[in-house]
Every structure is written in structure tokens, then in C-alpha cells.
Amino acid sequence: MSVAPTRGGPALLPTSIVGSLPKPAWLAQPEVLWSPWKLEGAVLDEGRQDALRVAVQEQQRRGIDIISDGEQTRQHFVTTFIENLDGVDFEQRETVRIRDRYDASVPTVVGAVSRKQPVFVKDAAFLRQQTDRPIKWALPGPMTMIDTLYDRYYGSREKLAWEFATILNQEAKELEAAGVDIIQFDEPAFNVFFDEVKDWGVAALERAAEGLRAETAVHICYGYGIKVNTDWKATLGSEWRQYEETFPLLQGSTIDIVSLESHNSRVPMDLIELIRGKKVMLGAVDVASDDVETPEEVARTLRRALEFVDADKLIPSSNCGMAPLPRDVAFAKLSALSAGAELLRAELAGGADARLPGAA
């Protein structure tokens, strides 16, 4: 399925964002993950919808082509989904090592996990009403879900992942029916647990996406721009080659789009060659810095990628979610992203004003 013919928009270099945008200060404390809601009850429901409206309007105003909810109606990209499942007790908490990187207090799996009703479908239908552009919805991936829990029931990461994959597939099919064009699964855990990715991780991801007519994406990155992640990245050396472990597996998978971190990272651009044939959602703005990229910087990152991915398969995007950023910075980065993509579109079309620094 191709995004551009579905709802309109540019056929070349359609822009998008990976996931979250900062929430307005009247809804939740800004620049903080897991920030508690400031509203309650029906007023909270109304406030979350208003925040989603604003997120859509800002994306459209700043030239983003594939619209997302900015995760305005959820506190966290993983736990909000899990909160709505049976079999997980949020009162029984244990400390676990997340992504083999930092300790966190997490809920406990105490019984068979199940989904009695849709989790995000109502919000996705509301998003569909707000725009005639293609829309994308992000779900946590099976491996990242199990890495954000303590399991006292299944006794096997793989068994629990397969259960979550089935639940995610149920949710994804209903999101598709609500009008979602791209369903994205967030799997930062793929950058850590390479043996599990090979043994069952990609297969579980494919199970989550099984039978969908909507395009499917997997997002793999190095995390939000928070200290624990930036400290970890500082230990990874002069080149970050983690994608070298997962990309060959994804290249042979049924997933349509691979989303990765690039701008200001130490990921060698030529690793994209390992997923030749897939669409590539490339991070062209950095979420770990408050510095706003210039359109020329964005275009330069995208141009380098064109050595390894065809232009009609490149989707300019952000490195990761923007929730921890100041709101004005995040919105300015959206403008830079769309302006940079437009510069490169003009260059590829041979426009008279398309000369860019570093262009061949």
C-alpha cells in the first residue's frame, strides 16, 4: 500500500514524526516523561482531545504530511497500552533493568494477559476526523512491552511476547478499520537484545502486523533525549552499528517501513543499504538537543541517505519522540523538517532554486 495515493500529499519525501510531541502545560507537566495529568474525569477527556487537535493543527501548519496524534492522549508509549490489559497488576511493582540500561519500577504480570476492549481506537477515529492527510498510529512492540514489565506468570519472555503480539494484532486491525494508514510498532528493545530479535523478536513483530492492509512500520532508535540515554550513547564508541544486527532480519520480513535514528548520531549511513527495498523513515532532526536544525542541515542528512535508499522510499522524520523537548523547540523542528524535505524535493525535480550546500 502506498501512502501518497491514499489520502493525497506529496508523492516524494512525505514527512512524518516518530511519536510523541510535548503536551501543553495545562494538560501535563512539560518536558517530563510519565508526567501525571493535571485534569480529571470528563474534563481530562476533553483536554486530551483538545491537545490532540492542537498537535494535528501544528503538524499541518508546519508542513508535516503524515499526521500522528503526538501521543497527546497517553502518558507513555508503552505503559498506557499495558494499563488497559487484564493480567497486569500496577499495584504490584518490581524494579527491573529497562533495555539493560537503567532501573525502573514496573507493574507485574500476574495472570493471562488479554484485551477486553479496544485501547486507542476511539482516539484514532478522532484523529481521523481532524485531517484528510494520511495518519499514522504508534503501538509498542511485543519485545519492548515485555522489557517494561516484571513477569510472575509466564516465566518466559518469548511466551509473553507472543501473547502481546496477538493482542497487538487485534488492536492494529481495529485501528486500520478506524482509518489509520500506517501502523507503527515501537521496538527500541531491538537495539539491545540481538539474540532474542533473531530467535523470535522479528517473528513476534510480524505476528503483531499479520493480515493488515495498512502499511506497517517498525521504529528502532537509541531512546528519548534524556540523560540516561545520552550517557549510554556516549559509551557506544565512534560508530553505532547496532542496526547491523537487526536490519538484515527486517529486510526479509513482512514489515513495510523501517524507522531509524540518523541526524547527529554515529550511525553509519551505509547501514541503510541492509534494508534496500524497504521504505525508510529517516530521523533528520535530533530529539536529544534543543538546537533547531536549519532546513539545509535536514536536506543534507536526507541527501546522504539517497546513496542507499531510493527517493520514492524515503520518509523524512524525527529520530525519536519529542515529549521531553520544550514545546516551541519541538514545533520549530517540525518546520525545519518539512522545509528541508521541500528543499530536497526541489533539487530532485531540478528546480532553479534547488542548489544546496554539499549538493553534487
C-alpha positions as MATLAB code, in Angstrom:
seq = 'MSVAPTRGGPALLPTSIVGSLPKPAWLAQPEVLWSPWKLEGAVLDEGRQDALRVAVQEQQRRGIDIISDGEQTRQHFVTTFIENLDGVDFEQRETVRIRDRYDASVPTVVGAVSRKQPVFVKDAAFLRQQTDRPIKWALPGPMTMIDTLYDRYYGSREKLAWEFATILNQEAKELEAAGVDIIQFDEPAFNVFFDEVKDWGVAALERAAEGLRAETAVHICYGYGIKVNTDWKATLGSEWRQYEETFPLLQGSTIDIVSLESHNSRVPMDLIELIRGKKVMLGAVDVASDDVETPEEVARTLRRALEFVDADKLIPSSNCGMAPLPRDVAFAKLSALSAGAELLRAELAGGADARLPGAA';
ca = [
       0.000    0.000    0.000;
       1.343    3.444   -0.889;
       0.692    6.385    1.392;
       0.541    9.234   -1.116;
      -2.259    7.922   -3.385;
      -4.383    7.023   -0.349;
      -5.102   10.487    1.045;
      -3.098   12.879   -1.105;
       0.060   14.804   -0.237;
       3.487   14.752   -1.860;
       4.404   11.516   -3.578;
       8.078   12.223   -2.888;
       9.643   12.588    0.572;
       6.426   12.736    2.649;
       7.340   13.957    6.129;
       6.253   12.471    9.437;
       7.257   12.289   13.091;
       8.112    9.151   15.029;
       5.815    9.529   18.007;
       5.315   11.979   20.836;
       5.110   15.751   20.866;
       5.301   17.818   24.065;
       1.948   18.173   25.793;
       0.531   21.615   26.639;
       1.325   22.775   30.174;
      -2.353   22.892   31.122;
      -2.649   19.145   30.444;
       0.570   17.736   31.932;
       3.917   18.984   33.179;
       6.040   19.652   30.096;
       9.473   18.166   29.354;
       8.834   15.194   31.675;
       8.171   11.538   30.830;
       5.259    9.828   32.646;
       4.016   13.265   33.654;
       0.722   12.961   35.606;
      -2.411   14.553   34.188;
      -3.449   17.907   35.633;
      -7.131   17.295   34.823;
      -9.610   14.623   35.879;
     -12.708   12.829   34.636;
     -14.682   14.257   31.729;
     -12.562   17.416   31.782;
      -9.461   15.269   31.231;
     -11.104   13.520   28.273;
     -11.961   16.877   26.747;
      -8.493   18.240   27.466;
      -6.763   15.316   25.797;
      -8.897   15.725   22.687;
      -8.125   19.445   22.610;
      -4.402   18.672   22.886;
      -4.701   16.177   20.033;
      -6.441   18.826   17.904;
      -3.596   21.259   18.562;
      -0.988   18.609   17.708;
      -2.705   17.964   14.374;
      -3.027   21.667   13.608;
       0.641   22.313   14.403;
       1.799   19.413   12.246;
      -0.308   20.594    9.315;
       0.629   24.247    9.766;
       4.310   23.322    9.768;
       4.115   21.145    6.673;
       4.074   17.599    8.050;
       2.455   15.256    5.526;
       1.731   12.073    7.508;
      -0.069   13.123   10.671;
       0.127   11.415   14.062;
      -1.580   12.019   17.387;
       1.660   13.164   19.022;
       0.694   10.729   21.819;
      -1.341   13.512   23.418;
      -3.909   11.156   24.945;
      -1.406    8.812   26.624;
       1.175    9.240   29.348;
       3.755    6.839   27.926;
       4.278    4.992   24.664;
       4.351    1.561   26.362;
       2.611    1.643   29.732;
      -0.599    3.362   28.615;
      -1.374    0.401   26.367;
      -0.495   -2.105   29.094;
      -2.704   -0.286   31.632;
      -5.715   -1.285   29.567;
      -4.965   -5.026   29.581;
      -6.070   -7.702   32.009;
      -3.428   -9.801   33.726;
      -1.123   -6.918   34.687;
      -1.166   -5.513   38.227;
       0.064   -1.929   38.522;
      -0.106   -2.094   42.326;
       2.401   -4.953   42.474;
       5.584   -3.304   41.285;
       9.107   -4.620   40.930;
      12.374   -2.983   39.929;
      13.758   -4.251   36.631;
      16.530   -3.205   34.280;
      14.975   -1.477   31.261;
      16.790   -2.027   27.922;
      19.658   -3.415   30.011;
      20.387    0.251   30.736;
      18.567    1.689   33.764;
      16.426    0.521   36.689;
      12.721    1.313   36.872;
       9.727    0.323   38.980;
       7.327   -1.552   36.703;
       3.987   -3.402   37.008;
       3.778   -7.176   37.332;
       2.195   -9.779   35.058;
       0.087  -11.847   37.458;
      -2.181  -13.779   35.078;
      -3.042  -14.427   31.455;
      -2.865  -11.146   29.549;
      -5.864  -10.172   27.440;
      -7.560   -7.198   25.842;
     -11.260   -6.966   26.592;
     -11.874   -3.825   24.565;
     -10.029   -1.502   22.168;
      -7.403    0.729   23.750;
      -6.679    3.502   21.232;
      -9.346    3.013   18.575;
     -11.606    5.828   19.802;
      -8.659    8.242   19.831;
      -7.560    7.089   16.376;
     -11.056    7.645   14.988;
     -10.975   11.151   16.473;
      -7.596   11.762   14.818;
      -9.037   10.582   11.502;
     -11.778   13.220   11.816;
      -9.231   16.020   12.247;
      -7.359   15.710    8.940;
      -7.657   14.488    5.380;
      -3.929   13.693    5.268;
      -2.575   10.171    5.838;
      -2.428    9.279    9.528;
      -0.022    7.070   11.455;
      -0.583    5.441   14.837;
       2.169    4.008   17.038;
       1.855    0.934   19.242;
       4.526   -0.584   21.488;
       6.178   -3.656   20.000;
       5.987   -7.057   21.739;
       9.639   -7.164   22.832;
       9.613   -3.619   24.178;
       6.416   -4.395   26.105;
       7.909   -7.391   27.902;
      11.026   -5.362   28.693;
       8.852   -2.844   30.563;
       7.265   -5.396   32.930;
       8.041   -7.934   35.629;
       6.645  -11.370   34.730;
       5.374  -13.575   37.538;
       3.072  -15.741   35.401;
       4.504  -16.930   32.079;
       8.103  -17.500   33.130;
       9.275  -16.890   29.576;
       9.949  -13.636   27.762;
       9.163  -15.324   24.470;
       5.795  -16.740   25.587;
       4.707  -13.363   26.930;
       5.865  -11.630   23.739;
       3.723  -13.940   21.601;
       0.694  -13.220   23.785;
       1.273   -9.498   23.381;
       1.750   -9.925   19.623;
      -1.718  -11.462   19.354;
      -3.235   -8.645   21.416;
      -1.435   -6.003   19.351;
      -2.731   -7.593   16.161;
      -6.295   -7.310   17.448;
      -5.759   -3.635   18.245;
      -3.987   -2.937   14.945;
      -6.828   -4.393   12.880;
      -9.327   -2.151   14.647;
      -7.053    0.867   14.177;
      -6.945    0.065   10.480;
     -10.747   -0.110   10.390;
     -10.843    3.324   12.073;
      -8.952    4.800    9.117;
      -5.285    4.574   10.136;
      -2.997    4.430    7.081;
       0.271    3.414    8.780;
       0.553    1.335   11.943;
       3.930    1.643   13.620;
       5.368   -0.688   16.241;
       7.985    0.862   18.538;
      10.814   -1.574   19.263;
      13.781    0.198   20.895;
      14.486   -3.165   22.564;
      15.603   -4.415   19.129;
      18.734   -2.299   19.602;
      19.714   -4.265   22.717;
      18.588   -7.905   22.747;
      20.048   -9.128   19.473;
      19.817  -12.870   20.155;
      16.128  -12.577   21.010;
      15.489  -10.421   17.953;
      16.937  -13.205   15.825;
      15.306  -16.102   17.681;
      11.739  -14.766   17.956;
      11.620  -10.956   18.037;
      11.066  -10.317   14.331;
       8.627  -13.237   14.113;
       6.591  -11.815   17.015;
       6.612   -8.409   15.327;
       5.311   -9.973   12.121;
       2.557  -11.678   14.129;
       1.517   -8.285   15.503;
       1.266   -6.963   11.932;
      -0.283  -10.082   10.399;
      -3.151   -9.584    7.957;
      -3.043   -5.783    7.907;
      -3.793   -3.894    4.697;
      -2.441   -0.667    6.187;
       1.270   -0.087    5.804;
       3.314   -1.318    8.746;
       6.397    0.263   10.285;
       8.876   -0.617   12.996;
      10.725    2.128   14.851;
      14.120    1.278   16.354;
      16.157    4.030   17.957;
      18.517    4.904   20.788;
      15.833    6.386   23.014;
      14.413    9.710   24.086;
      16.836   12.584   24.528;
      17.106   12.054   28.298;
      20.296   11.782   30.337;
      20.228    8.024   30.891;
      20.078    7.505   27.127;
      22.625   10.144   26.162;
      25.017    8.725   28.779;
      24.560    5.244   27.294;
      25.160    6.504   23.770;
      28.411    8.071   24.925;
      29.684    4.543   25.687;
      28.949    3.132   22.224;
      32.124    4.291   20.524;
      32.804    6.176   17.330;
      30.305    4.152   15.285;
      26.899    2.847   16.372;
      26.463   -0.385   14.441;
      23.563   -1.959   16.353;
      21.345   -1.784   13.263;
      23.772   -4.148   11.564;
      22.310   -6.921   13.736;
      18.639   -6.255   13.015;
      18.404   -4.758    9.533;
      19.179   -7.975    7.602;
      16.375   -9.700    9.524;
      13.937   -6.861    8.855;
      14.882   -6.733    5.182;
      13.445  -10.225    4.813;
      10.380   -9.521    6.962;
       6.832   -8.537    6.038;
       7.200   -5.085    7.654;
       6.923   -2.281    5.075;
       8.794    0.623    6.707;
      11.868    0.749    8.950;
      12.259    3.870   11.107;
      15.732    4.705   12.392;
      17.795    7.348   14.135;
      20.283    9.259   11.985;
      20.820   13.023   12.344;
      23.588   13.895   14.849;
      24.025   10.199   15.627;
      27.023    7.973   14.985;
      25.017    5.508   12.927;
      26.879    4.890    9.640;
      24.517    5.935    6.869;
      25.533    2.997    4.688;
      23.770    0.584    7.077;
      20.559    1.614    5.307;
      21.773   -0.489    2.394;
      20.952   -3.540    4.538;
      17.225   -2.782    4.201;
      17.299   -1.980    0.489;
      13.780   -2.387   -0.884;
      12.034   -1.278    2.303;
      10.715    2.213    2.872;
      12.994    4.115    5.245;
      11.669    6.589    7.810;
      14.866    8.504    8.492;
      15.491   10.642   11.560;
      16.567   14.003   10.131;
      16.030   16.086   13.281;
      17.692   15.377   16.618;
      15.458   14.939   19.682;
      18.384   14.993   22.134;
      19.211   18.657   21.520;
      17.270   21.906   21.847;
      19.186   23.305   18.877;
      16.814   23.659   15.936;
      18.193   22.332   12.672;
      18.275   24.537    9.605;
      16.422   23.321    6.512;
      19.818   22.953    4.828;
      21.030   20.616    7.596;
      17.909   18.489    7.233;
      18.315   18.354    3.458;
      21.971   17.394    3.826;
      21.096   14.413    6.047;
      18.384   13.282    3.649;
      20.638   13.687    0.622;
      23.285   11.447    2.173;
      20.640    8.776    2.687;
      19.766    8.805   -1.021;
      23.002    6.943   -1.714;
      21.388    3.926   -0.029;
      17.613    4.307   -0.456;
      15.557    5.355   -3.469;
      13.912    8.759   -3.143;
      10.427    7.298   -3.529;
      11.057    5.117   -0.462;
      12.411    7.833    1.859;
      10.208    9.360    4.584;
      11.897   12.264    6.433;
      11.143   12.080   10.147;
      12.472   12.674   13.666;
      14.997   10.477   15.467;
      12.534    9.570   18.223;
       9.684   11.062   20.241;
       9.845   14.727   21.243;
       7.983   14.651   24.575;
      10.994   15.783   26.673;
      11.679   18.844   24.475;
      10.403   22.384   25.085;
       7.218   22.763   23.067;
       8.413   25.690   20.957;
      11.605   23.807   20.093;
       9.693   20.708   19.003;
       7.382   22.713   16.758;
      10.323   24.600   15.245;
      11.966   21.269   14.444;
       8.804   20.230   12.577;
       9.096   23.356   10.442;
      12.764   22.634    9.747;
      11.958   19.039    8.808;
       9.319   19.984    6.255;
      11.382   22.864    4.855;
      14.425   20.619    4.453;
      12.375   17.971    2.673;
      10.982   20.635    0.340;
      14.492   21.834   -0.495;
      15.491   18.329   -1.494;
      12.279   17.787   -3.475;
      13.085   20.906   -5.473;
      16.639   19.726   -6.027;
      15.474   16.327   -7.238;
      12.997   17.997   -9.565;
      15.789   20.151  -10.984;
      14.292   23.387   -9.685;
      16.176   26.597  -10.380;
      16.471   27.425   -6.671;
      17.442   23.935   -5.582;
      21.188   24.427   -5.131;
      22.180   23.340   -1.642;
      25.465   23.304    0.260;
      27.080   19.944   -0.371;
      24.950   19.124   -3.417;
      26.689   17.197   -6.154;
];
